[in-house]
Amino acid sequence: MRMNAVSPVTSVNEVKVVGRLGSHVGVKVLPSGDEITVFSIVVDRPARDVRGTTRIDTIACVTSRTQLGARLRSWEPGRWVEAEGVLRRRFWKAGGGLGSAMEVDVRRVRAV
């Protein structure tokens, strides 16, 4: 597809995750001194495996919003939550080069 300055196509980066709050909600201090809250949301996959076991995915999430971080830290693991945000790829220096990971940068979260 050829892109031009008058393209009707618009990029969209919106994520909505509904699942259970993971077992650990923590705070990470970045090299800049900024703090982010790191947590995960566990979601069931729609299909069971051959043994009938429900498989899960653990979605990595972060937020730099202080109020959201405080709210998340007050909740018990396993609580059902709905989070909305954007998908980000984070890079860092690893032993022999660069490491990276995809995570949801959460802008809103609520208990469901």
N, CA, C and O atoms as a printed pandas DataFrame, in Angstrom:
     atom_number atom_name residue_name chain_id  residue_number  x_coord  y_coord  z_coord
0              1         N          MET        A               1    0.841   -1.172    0.000
1              2        CA          MET        A               1    0.000    0.000    0.000
2              3         C          MET        A               1    0.883    1.231    0.000
3              4         O          MET        A               1    1.795    1.346    0.819
4              5         N          ARG        A               2    0.624    2.126   -0.889
5              6        CA          ARG        A               2    1.400    3.351   -0.987
6              7         C          ARG        A               2    0.800    4.417   -0.085
7              8         O          ARG        A               2   -0.390    4.718   -0.180
8              9         N          MET        A               3    1.621    4.992    0.793
9             10        CA          MET        A               3    1.156    6.040    1.708
10            11         C          MET        A               3    1.457    7.400    1.097
11            12         O          MET        A               3    2.495    7.595    0.465
12            13         N          ASN        A               4    0.555    8.316    1.291
13            14        CA          ASN        A               4    0.807    9.686    0.862
14            15         C          ASN        A               4    0.302   10.639    1.927
15            16         O          ASN        A               4   -0.260   10.211    2.935
16            17         N          ALA        A               5    0.496   11.909    1.710
17            18        CA          ALA        A               5    0.160   12.919    2.720
18            19         C          ALA        A               5   -1.340   13.030    2.965
19            20         O          ALA        A               5   -1.745   13.593    3.982
20            21         N          VAL        A               6   -2.176   12.513    2.072
21            22        CA          VAL        A               6   -3.624   12.641    2.207
22            23         C          VAL        A               6   -4.264   11.275    2.452
23            24         O          VAL        A               6   -5.387   11.037    2.010
24            25         N          SER        A               7   -3.580   10.392    3.136
25            26        CA          SER        A               7   -4.059    9.041    3.380
26            27         C          SER        A               7   -5.238    9.057    4.352
27            28         O          SER        A               7   -5.191    9.761    5.360
28            29         N          PRO        A               8   -6.301    8.286    4.064
29            30        CA          PRO        A               8   -7.433    8.201    4.985
30            31         C          PRO        A               8   -7.157    7.254    6.157
31            32         O          PRO        A               8   -7.986    7.139    7.059
32            33         N          VAL        A               9   -6.021    6.583    6.155
33            34        CA          VAL        A               9   -5.673    5.635    7.207
34            35         C          VAL        A               9   -5.071    6.388    8.387
35            36         O          VAL        A               9   -4.230    7.269    8.207
36            37         N          THR        A              10   -5.506    6.038    9.597
37            38        CA          THR        A              10   -5.002    6.661   10.810
38            39         C          THR        A              10   -4.460    5.577   11.728
39            40         O          THR        A              10   -5.087    4.529   11.884
40            41         N          SER        A              11   -3.315    5.811   12.332
41            42        CA          SER        A              11   -2.756    4.862   13.291
42            43         C          SER        A              11   -3.569    4.884   14.576
43            44         O          SER        A              11   -4.044    5.937   15.001
44            45         N          VAL        A              12   -3.726    3.722   15.189
45            46        CA          VAL        A              12   -4.447    3.608   16.456
46            47         C          VAL        A              12   -3.638    2.718   17.383
47            48         O          VAL        A              12   -3.219    1.629   16.989
48            49         N          ASN        A              13   -3.418    3.165   18.597
49            50        CA          ASN        A              13   -2.740    2.373   19.610
50            51         C          ASN        A              13   -3.567    2.486   20.879
51            52         O          ASN        A              13   -3.330    3.365   21.708
52            53         N          GLU        A              14   -4.532    1.598   21.029
53            54        CA          GLU        A              14   -5.410    1.561   22.192
54            55         C          GLU        A              14   -5.470    0.129   22.696
55            56         O          GLU        A              14   -5.637   -0.806   21.912
56            57         N          VAL        A              15   -5.336   -0.042   24.001
57            58        CA          VAL        A              15   -5.363   -1.377   24.596
58            59         C          VAL        A              15   -6.347   -1.373   25.751
59            60         O          VAL        A              15   -6.373   -0.445   26.558
60            61         N          LYS        A              16   -7.156   -2.422   25.821
61            62        CA          LYS        A              16   -8.059   -2.631   26.949
62            63         C          LYS        A              16   -7.862   -4.061   27.412
63            64         O          LYS        A              16   -8.018   -5.000   26.632
64            65         N          VAL        A              17   -7.521   -4.228   28.676
65            66        CA          VAL        A              17   -7.265   -5.555   29.243
66            67         C          VAL        A              17   -8.180   -5.743   30.446
67            68         O          VAL        A              17   -8.237   -4.886   31.328
68            69         N          VAL        A              18   -8.894   -6.864   30.479
69            70        CA          VAL        A              18   -9.736   -7.222   31.618
70            71         C          VAL        A              18   -9.256   -8.569   32.122
71            72         O          VAL        A              18   -9.221   -9.545   31.372
72            73         N          GLY        A              19   -8.887   -8.621   33.391
73            74        CA          GLY        A              19   -8.391   -9.865   33.967
74            75         C          GLY        A              19   -8.122   -9.689   35.448
75            76         O          GLY        A              19   -8.629   -8.768   36.088
76            77         N          ARG        A              20   -7.310  -10.595   35.980
77            78        CA          ARG        A              20   -7.006  -10.580   37.416
78            79         C          ARG        A              20   -5.657   -9.906   37.659
79            80         O          ARG        A              20   -4.695  -10.136   36.925
80            81         N          LEU        A              21   -5.599   -9.078   38.690
81            82        CA          LEU        A              21   -4.354   -8.418   39.062
82            83         C          LEU        A              21   -3.331   -9.466   39.466
83            84         O          LEU        A              21   -3.631  -10.356   40.262
84            85         N          GLY        A              22   -2.123   -9.363   38.922
85            86        CA          GLY        A              22   -1.066  -10.320   39.203
86            87         C          GLY        A              22   -0.616  -10.288   40.653
87            88         O          GLY        A              22   -1.086   -9.472   41.446
88            89         N          SER        A              23    0.291  -11.177   40.986
89            90        CA          SER        A              23    0.690  -11.377   42.377
90            91         C          SER        A              23    1.580  -10.282   42.941
91            92         O          SER        A              23    1.736  -10.189   44.159
92            93         N          HIS        A              24    2.171   -9.449   42.085
93            94        CA          HIS        A              24    3.076   -8.431   42.610
94            95         C          HIS        A              24    2.833   -7.087   41.935
95            96         O          HIS        A              24    2.846   -6.981   40.709
96            97         N          VAL        A              25    2.613   -6.073   42.748
97            98        CA          VAL        A              25    2.555   -4.692   42.268
98            99         C          VAL        A              25    3.717   -3.978   42.939
99           100         O          VAL        A              25    3.775   -3.905   44.167
100          101         N          GLY        A              26    4.634   -3.455   42.152
101          102        CA          GLY        A              26    5.819   -2.838   42.722
102          103         C          GLY        A              26    6.127   -1.487   42.111
103          104         O          GLY        A              26    5.470   -1.043   41.168
104          105         N          VAL        A              27    7.125   -0.851   42.660
105          106        CA          VAL        A              27    7.584    0.448   42.175
106          107         C          VAL        A              27    9.003    0.281   41.661
107          108         O          VAL        A              27    9.839   -0.348   42.311
108          109         N          LYS        A              28    9.270    0.843   40.499
109          110        CA          LYS        A              28   10.605    0.798   39.918
110          111         C          LYS        A              28   11.077    2.227   39.719
111          112         O          LYS        A              28   10.342    3.069   39.203
112          113         N          VAL        A              29   12.319    2.497   40.136
113          114        CA          VAL        A              29   12.910    3.813   39.949
114          115         C          VAL        A              29   13.753    3.770   38.672
115          116         O          VAL        A              29   14.666    2.954   38.547
116          117         N          LEU        A              30   13.439    4.651   37.736
117          118        CA          LEU        A              30   14.168    4.718   36.478
118          119         C          LEU        A              30   15.464    5.497   36.648
119          120         O          LEU        A              30   15.611    6.240   37.619
120          121         N          PRO        A              31   16.408    5.342   35.721
121          122        CA          PRO        A              31   17.669    6.096   35.816
122          123         C          PRO        A              31   17.463    7.610   35.928
123          124         O          PRO        A              31   18.298    8.316   36.493
124          125         N          SER        A              32   16.343    8.101   35.385
125          126        CA          SER        A              32   16.035    9.534   35.457
126          127         C          SER        A              32   15.599    9.951   36.857
127          128         O          SER        A              32   15.546   11.143   37.162
128          129         N          GLY        A              33   15.284    8.966   37.717
129          130        CA          GLY        A              33   14.766    9.261   39.052
130          131         C          GLY        A              33   13.245    9.171   39.112
131          132         O          GLY        A              33   12.666    9.158   40.198
132          133         N          ASP        A              34   12.598    9.109   37.956
133          134        CA          ASP        A              34   11.145    8.946   37.922
134          135         C          ASP        A              34   10.770    7.565   38.434
135          136         O          ASP        A              34   11.530    6.608   38.292
136          137         N          GLU        A              35    9.586    7.476   39.030
137          138        CA          GLU        A              35    9.096    6.193   39.523
138          139         C          GLU        A              35    7.932    5.732   38.673
139          140         O          GLU        A              35    7.084    6.532   38.278
140          141         N          ILE        A              36    7.892    4.432   38.389
141          142        CA          ILE        A              36    6.749    3.839   37.715
142          143         C          ILE        A              36    6.253    2.667   38.544
143          144         O          ILE        A              36    7.024    2.014   39.247
144          145         N          THR        A              37    4.967    2.413   38.452
145          146        CA          THR        A              37    4.385    1.245   39.095
146          147         C          THR        A              37    4.346    0.130   38.066
147          148         O          THR        A              37    3.840    0.323   36.960
148          149         N          VAL        A              38    4.870   -1.021   38.415
149          150        CA          VAL        A              38    4.896   -2.178   37.518
150          151         C          VAL        A              38    3.978   -3.256   38.089
151          152         O          VAL        A              38    3.979   -3.519   39.292
152          153         N          PHE        A              39    3.205   -3.866   37.213
153          154        CA          PHE        A              39    2.260   -4.899   37.645
154          155         C          PHE        A              39    1.898   -5.746   36.438
155          156         O          PHE        A              39    2.338   -5.472   35.321
156          157         N          SER        A              40    1.105   -6.761   36.663
157          158        CA          SER        A              40    0.653   -7.606   35.561
158          159         C          SER        A              40   -0.830   -7.884   35.720
159          160         O          SER        A              40   -1.392   -7.822   36.813
160          161         N          ILE        A              41   -1.437   -8.190   34.587
161          162        CA          ILE        A              41   -2.836   -8.615   34.564
162          163         C          ILE        A              41   -2.860   -9.989   33.908
163          164         O          ILE        A              41   -2.312  -10.185   32.823
164          165         N          VAL        A              42   -3.502  -10.932   34.581
165          166        CA          VAL        A              42   -3.575  -12.307   34.100
166          167         C          VAL        A              42   -4.918  -12.502   33.400
167          168         O          VAL        A              42   -5.975  -12.249   33.978
168          169         N          VAL        A              43   -4.860  -12.959   32.140
169          170        CA          VAL        A              43   -6.080  -13.183   31.364
170          171         C          VAL        A              43   -6.128  -14.639   30.904
171          172         O          VAL        A              43   -5.105  -15.232   30.562
172          173         N          ASP        A              44   -7.326  -15.198   30.903
173          174        CA          ASP        A              44   -7.524  -16.558   30.397
174          175         C          ASP        A              44   -7.558  -16.523   28.876
175          176         O          ASP        A              44   -8.131  -15.613   28.276
176          177         N          ARG        A              45   -6.941  -17.519   28.264
177          178        CA          ARG        A              45   -7.068  -17.680   26.815
178          179         C          ARG        A              45   -8.449  -18.265   26.532
179          180         O          ARG        A              45   -8.988  -19.004   27.356
180          181         N          PRO        A              46   -9.021  -17.943   25.383
181          182        CA          PRO        A              46  -10.384  -18.418   25.111
182          183         C          PRO        A              46  -10.495  -19.929   24.916
183          184         O          PRO        A              46  -11.560  -20.491   25.171
184          185         N          ALA        A              47   -9.446  -20.598   24.478
185          186        CA          ALA        A              47   -9.512  -22.040   24.223
186          187         C          ALA        A              47   -8.746  -22.811   25.294
187          188         O          ALA        A              47   -7.706  -22.362   25.776
188          189         N          ARG        A              48   -9.265  -23.956   25.651
189          190        CA          ARG        A              48   -8.581  -24.838   26.597
190          191         C          ARG        A              48   -7.612  -25.724   25.826
191          192         O          ARG        A              48   -7.777  -25.950   24.627
192          193         N          ASP        A              49   -6.577  -26.234   26.546
193          194        CA          ASP        A              49   -5.639  -27.138   25.883
194          195         C          ASP        A              49   -6.244  -28.544   25.808
195          196         O          ASP        A              49   -7.383  -28.743   26.230
196          197         N          VAL        A              50   -5.506  -29.513   25.283
197          198        CA          VAL        A              50   -6.033  -30.869   25.068
198          199         C          VAL        A              50   -6.432  -31.568   26.362
199          200         O          VAL        A              50   -7.240  -32.496   26.330
200          201         N          ARG        A              51   -5.889  -31.147   27.486
201          202        CA          ARG        A              51   -6.253  -31.743   28.780
202          203         C          ARG        A              51   -7.440  -31.031   29.420
203          204         O          ARG        A              51   -7.867  -31.401   30.514
204          205         N          GLY        A              52   -7.976  -30.015   28.749
205          206        CA          GLY        A              52   -9.109  -29.274   29.302
206          207         C          GLY        A              52   -8.695  -28.181   30.265
207          208         O          GLY        A              52   -9.544  -27.590   30.932
208          209         N          THR        A              53   -7.396  -27.903   30.349
209          210        CA          THR        A              53   -6.879  -26.883   31.254
210          211         C          THR        A              53   -6.955  -25.505   30.592
211          212         O          THR        A              53   -6.598  -25.348   29.424
212          213         N          THR        A              54   -7.412  -24.534   31.334
213          214        CA          THR        A              54   -7.434  -23.174   30.813
214          215         C          THR        A              54   -6.023  -22.619   30.843
215          216         O          THR        A              54   -5.361  -22.641   31.880
216          217         N          ARG        A              55   -5.565  -22.122   29.703
217          218        CA          ARG        A              55   -4.246  -21.506   29.627
218          219         C          ARG        A              55   -4.399  -20.019   29.878
219          220         O          ARG        A              55   -5.470  -19.450   29.668
220          221         N          ILE        A              56   -3.326  -19.398   30.326
221          222        CA          ILE        A              56   -3.375  -17.978   30.663
222          223         C          ILE        A              56   -2.262  -17.221   29.946
223          224         O          ILE        A              56   -1.286  -17.808   29.480
224          225         N          ASP        A              57   -2.432  -15.933   29.874
225          226        CA          ASP        A              57   -1.386  -15.011   29.447
226          227         C          ASP        A              57   -1.221  -13.985   30.556
227          228         O          ASP        A              57   -2.199  -13.538   31.155
228          229         N          THR        A              58    0.017  -13.621   30.822
229          230        CA          THR        A              58    0.320  -12.594   31.808
230          231         C          THR        A              58    0.775  -11.357   31.048
231          232         O          THR        A              58    1.801  -11.375   30.368
232          233         N          ILE        A              59    0.006  -10.288   31.170
233          234        CA          ILE        A              59    0.251   -9.060   30.421
234          235         C          ILE        A              59    1.022   -8.085   31.302
235          236         O          ILE        A              59    0.538   -7.690   32.363
236          237         N          ALA        A              60    2.219   -7.697   30.867
237          238        CA          ALA        A              60    3.043   -6.739   31.608
238          239         C          ALA        A              60    2.454   -5.339   31.461
239          240         O          ALA        A              60    2.112   -4.908   30.360
240          241         N          CYS        A              61    2.340   -4.640   32.586
241          242        CA          CYS        A              61    1.753   -3.300   32.602
242          243         C          CYS        A              61    2.604   -2.359   33.450
243          244         O          CYS        A              61    3.281   -2.790   34.383
244          245         N          VAL        A              62    2.562   -1.075   33.116
245          246        CA          VAL        A              62    3.218   -0.037   33.903
246          247         C          VAL        A              62    2.328    1.195   33.915
247          248         O          VAL        A              62    1.482    1.374   33.040
248          249         N          THR        A              63    2.530    2.037   34.915
249          250        CA          THR        A              63    1.917    3.359   34.905
250          251         C          THR        A              63    2.840    4.327   35.621
251          252         O          THR        A              63    3.463    3.988   36.627
252          253         N          SER        A              64    2.916    5.526   35.092
253          254        CA          SER        A              64    3.687    6.578   35.757
254          255         C          SER        A              64    2.761    7.505   36.522
255          256         O          SER        A              64    3.217    8.470   37.135
256          257         N          ARG        A              65    1.476    7.225   36.494
257          258        CA          ARG        A              65    0.484    8.064   37.177
258          259         C          ARG        A              65    0.428    7.675   38.652
259          260         O          ARG        A              65    0.060    6.553   39.002
260          261         N          THR        A              66    0.798    8.618   39.498
261          262        CA          THR        A              66    0.929    8.372   40.932
262          263         C          THR        A              66   -0.343    7.835   41.563
263          264         O          THR        A              66   -0.294    6.879   42.337
264          265         N          GLN        A              67   -1.482    8.436   41.244
265          266        CA          GLN        A              67   -2.748    7.997   41.848
266          267         C          GLN        A              67   -3.111    6.578   41.430
267          268         O          GLN        A              67   -3.601    5.797   42.245
268          269         N          LEU        A              68   -2.875    6.243   40.173
269          270        CA          LEU        A              68   -3.161    4.877   39.731
270          271         C          LEU        A              68   -2.258    3.880   40.442
271          272         O          LEU        A              68   -2.707    2.812   40.857
272          273         N          GLY        A              69   -0.988    4.230   40.580
273          274        CA          GLY        A              69   -0.055    3.346   41.273
274          275         C          GLY        A              69   -0.469    3.091   42.706
275          276         O          GLY        A              69   -0.419    1.956   43.181
276          277         N          ALA        A              70   -0.881    4.148   43.402
277          278        CA          ALA        A              70   -1.321    4.000   44.791
278          279         C          ALA        A              70   -2.565    3.117   44.871
279          280         O          ALA        A              70   -2.668    2.272   45.760
280          281         N          ARG        A              71   -3.498    3.305   43.959
281          282        CA          ARG        A              71   -4.717    2.482   43.939
282          283         C          ARG        A              71   -4.361    1.014   43.692
283          284         O          ARG        A              71   -4.866    0.127   44.380
284          285         N          LEU        A              72   -3.506    0.763   42.726
285          286        CA          LEU        A              72   -3.109   -0.613   42.409
286          287         C          LEU        A              72   -2.422   -1.284   43.592
287          288         O          LEU        A              72   -2.670   -2.457   43.871
288          289         N          ARG        A              73   -1.559   -0.545   44.290
289          290        CA          ARG        A              73   -0.843   -1.129   45.432
290          291         C          ARG        A              73   -1.773   -1.435   46.600
291          292         O          ARG        A              73   -1.425   -2.236   47.468
292          293         N          SER        A              74   -2.941   -0.816   46.637
293          294        CA          SER        A              74   -3.882   -1.072   47.732
294          295         C          SER        A              74   -4.780   -2.281   47.451
295          296         O          SER        A              74   -5.474   -2.753   48.353
296          297         N          TRP        A              75   -4.776   -2.783   46.225
297          298        CA          TRP        A              75   -5.630   -3.906   45.860
298          299         C          TRP        A              75   -4.918   -5.237   46.070
299          300         O          TRP        A              75   -3.697   -5.333   45.947
300          301         N          GLU        A              76   -5.698   -6.251   46.386
301          302        CA          GLU        A              76   -5.177   -7.602   46.589
302          303         C          GLU        A              76   -4.930   -8.277   45.240
303          304         O          GLU        A              76   -5.677   -8.050   44.288
304          305         N          PRO        A              77   -3.887   -9.103   45.153
305          306        CA          PRO        A              77   -3.691   -9.902   43.943
306          307         C          PRO        A              77   -4.927  -10.757   43.675
307          308         O          PRO        A              77   -5.568  -11.240   44.608
308          309         N          GLY        A              78   -5.254  -10.939   42.414
309          310        CA          GLY        A              78   -6.414  -11.738   42.035
310          311         C          GLY        A              78   -7.672  -10.921   41.818
311          312         O          GLY        A              78   -8.653  -11.429   41.276
312          313         N          ARG        A              79   -7.657   -9.666   42.232
313          314        CA          ARG        A              79   -8.821   -8.799   42.039
314          315         C          ARG        A              79   -9.043   -8.569   40.548
315          316         O          ARG        A              79   -8.090   -8.336   39.806
316          317         N          TRP        A              80  -10.287   -8.634   40.113
317          318        CA          TRP        A              80  -10.610   -8.378   38.715
318          319         C          TRP        A              80  -10.491   -6.893   38.426
319          320         O          TRP        A              80  -11.025   -6.059   39.158
320          321         N          VAL        A              81   -9.779   -6.572   37.343
321          322        CA          VAL        A              81   -9.558   -5.179   36.965
322          323         C          VAL        A              81   -9.750   -5.002   35.459
323          324         O          VAL        A              81   -9.643   -5.946   34.675
324          325         N          GLU        A              82  -10.034   -3.770   35.095
325          326        CA          GLU        A              82  -10.071   -3.369   33.695
326          327         C          GLU        A              82   -9.082   -2.233   33.546
327          328         O          GLU        A              82   -9.166   -1.233   34.260
328          329         N          ALA        A              83   -8.146   -2.379   32.623
329          330        CA          ALA        A              83   -7.121   -1.357   32.412
330          331         C          ALA        A              83   -7.177   -0.898   30.955
331          332         O          ALA        A              83   -7.390   -1.699   30.045
332          333         N          GLU        A              84   -6.982    0.401   30.752
333          334        CA          GLU        A              84   -6.926    0.963   29.407
334          335         C          GLU        A              84   -5.645    1.755   29.274
335          336         O          GLU        A              84   -5.222    2.439   30.206
336          337         N          GLY        A              85   -5.031    1.658   28.106
337          338        CA          GLY        A              85   -3.791    2.386   27.881
338          339         C          GLY        A              85   -3.306    2.207   26.462
339          340         O          GLY        A              85   -4.095    2.024   25.535
340          341         N          VAL        A              86   -1.999    2.262   26.306
341          342        CA          VAL        A              86   -1.373    2.113   24.988
342          343         C          VAL        A              86   -0.249    1.089   25.090
343          344         O          VAL        A              86    0.339    0.899   26.155
344          345         N          LEU        A              87    0.040    0.437   23.978
345          346        CA          LEU        A              87    1.111   -0.551   23.927
346          347         C          LEU        A              87    2.435    0.154   23.653
347          348         O          LEU        A              87    2.533    0.961   22.729
348          349         N          ARG        A              88    3.444   -0.149   24.451
349          350        CA          ARG        A              88    4.768    0.453   24.299
350          351         C          ARG        A              88    5.818   -0.650   24.245
351          352         O          ARG        A              88    5.636   -1.728   24.811
352          353         N          ARG        A              89    6.907   -0.365   23.564
353          354        CA          ARG        A              89    8.070   -1.249   23.582
354          355         C          ARG        A              89    9.173   -0.527   24.326
355          356         O          ARG        A              89    9.576    0.575   23.956
356          357         N          ARG        A              90    9.660   -1.168   25.389
357          358        CA          ARG        A              90   10.695   -0.569   26.233
358          359         C          ARG        A              90   12.021   -1.254   25.937
359          360         O          ARG        A              90   12.076   -2.472   25.768
360          361         N          PHE        A              91   13.080   -0.471   25.876
361          362        CA          PHE        A              91   14.429   -0.983   25.606
362          363         C          PHE        A              91   15.326   -0.726   26.820
363          364         O          PHE        A              91   15.120    0.244   27.551
364          365         N          TRP        A              92   16.318   -1.594   27.034
365          366        CA          TRP        A              92   17.308   -1.397   28.088
366          367         C          TRP        A              92   18.597   -2.090   27.673
367          368         O          TRP        A              92   18.608   -2.944   26.786
368          369         N          LYS        A              93   19.674   -1.706   28.329
369          370        CA          LYS        A              93   20.955   -2.353   28.069
370          371         C          LYS        A              93   20.984   -3.679   28.804
371          372         O          LYS        A              93   20.723   -3.750   30.005
372          373         N          ALA        A              94   21.307   -4.732   28.059
373          374        CA          ALA        A              94   21.414   -6.067   28.634
374          375         C          ALA        A              94   22.858   -6.534   28.465
375          376         O          ALA        A              94   23.632   -5.898   27.749
376          377         N          GLY        A              95   23.224   -7.622   29.106
377          378        CA          GLY        A              95   24.588   -8.144   29.091
378          379         C          GLY        A              95   25.362   -7.923   27.805
379          380         O          GLY        A              95   26.396   -7.254   27.818
380          381         N          GLY        A              96   24.883   -8.472   26.687
381          382        CA          GLY        A              96   25.630   -8.367   25.442
382          383         C          GLY        A              96   25.016   -7.429   24.423
383          384         O          GLY        A              96   25.419   -7.460   23.261
384          385         N          GLY        A              97   24.068   -6.605   24.801
385          386        CA          GLY        A              97   23.426   -5.720   23.835
386          387         C          GLY        A              97   22.207   -5.052   24.421
387          388         O          GLY        A              97   22.233   -4.541   25.541
388          389         N          LEU        A              98   21.135   -5.062   23.646
389          390        CA          LEU        A              98   19.897   -4.444   24.081
390          391         C          LEU        A              98   18.846   -5.501   24.388
391          392         O          LEU        A              98   18.773   -6.531   23.717
392          393         N          GLY        A              99   18.040   -5.241   25.400
393          394        CA          GLY        A              99   16.871   -6.053   25.688
394          395         C          GLY        A              99   15.642   -5.211   25.414
395          396         O          GLY        A              99   15.717   -3.982   25.409
396          397         N          SER        A             100   14.515   -5.860   25.186
397          398        CA          SER        A             100   13.289   -5.108   24.973
398          399         C          SER        A             100   12.097   -5.936   25.408
399          400         O          SER        A             100   12.176   -7.160   25.515
400          401         N          ALA        A             101   10.999   -5.258   25.654
401          402        CA          ALA        A             101    9.756   -5.923   26.031
402          403         C          ALA        A             101    8.590   -5.031   25.652
403          404         O          ALA        A             101    8.704   -3.806   25.632
404          405         N          MET        A             102    7.463   -5.671   25.349
405          406        CA          MET        A             102    6.225   -4.943   25.106
406          407         C          MET        A             102    5.463   -4.895   26.422
407          408         O          MET        A             102    5.436   -5.873   27.170
408          409         N          GLU        A             103    4.843   -3.751   26.701
409          410        CA          GLU        A             103    4.049   -3.604   27.916
410          411         C          GLU        A             103    2.950   -2.588   27.670
411          412         O          GLU        A             103    3.045   -1.751   26.772
412          413         N          VAL        A             104    1.912   -2.673   28.478
413          414        CA          VAL        A             104    0.811   -1.726   28.383
414          415         C          VAL        A             104    1.117   -0.557   29.316
415          416         O          VAL        A             104    1.314   -0.742   30.517
416          417         N          ASP        A             105    1.153    0.644   28.750
417          418        CA          ASP        A             105    1.304    1.875   29.531
418          419         C          ASP        A             105   -0.112    2.293   29.914
419          420         O          ASP        A             105   -0.840    2.862   29.100
420          421         N          VAL        A             106   -0.498    2.006   31.159
421          422        CA          VAL        A             106   -1.878    2.143   31.612
422          423         C          VAL        A             106   -2.186    3.593   31.957
423          424         O          VAL        A             106   -1.431    4.256   32.669
424          425         N          ARG        A             107   -3.308    4.067   31.439
425          426        CA          ARG        A             107   -3.782    5.436   31.683
426          427         C          ARG        A             107   -4.986    5.460   32.623
427          428         O          ARG        A             107   -5.202    6.428   33.352
428          429         N          ARG        A             108   -5.784    4.351   32.591
429          430        CA          ARG        A             108   -6.975    4.243   33.449
430          431         C          ARG        A             108   -7.075    2.808   33.946
431          432         O          ARG        A             108   -6.763    1.864   33.221
432          433         N          VAL        A             109   -7.511    2.657   35.187
433          434        CA          VAL        A             109   -7.741    1.308   35.730
434          435         C          VAL        A             109   -8.904    1.390   36.708
435          436         O          VAL        A             109   -9.071    2.375   37.427
436          437         N          ARG        A             110   -9.704    0.325   36.715
437          438        CA          ARG        A             110  -10.825    0.262   37.667
438          439         C          ARG        A             110  -11.065   -1.178   38.044
439          440         O          ARG        A             110  -10.747   -2.094   37.285
440          441         N          ALA        A             111  -11.625   -1.373   39.215
441          442        CA          ALA        A             111  -12.010   -2.712   39.659
442          443         C          ALA        A             111  -13.317   -3.083   38.961
443          444         O          ALA        A             111  -14.191   -2.237   38.774
444          445         N          VAL        A             112  -13.440   -4.347   38.579
445          446        CA          VAL        A             112  -14.678   -4.814   37.942
446          447         C          VAL        A             112  -15.244   -6.001   38.695
447          448         O          VAL        A             112  -16.285   -6.536   38.313
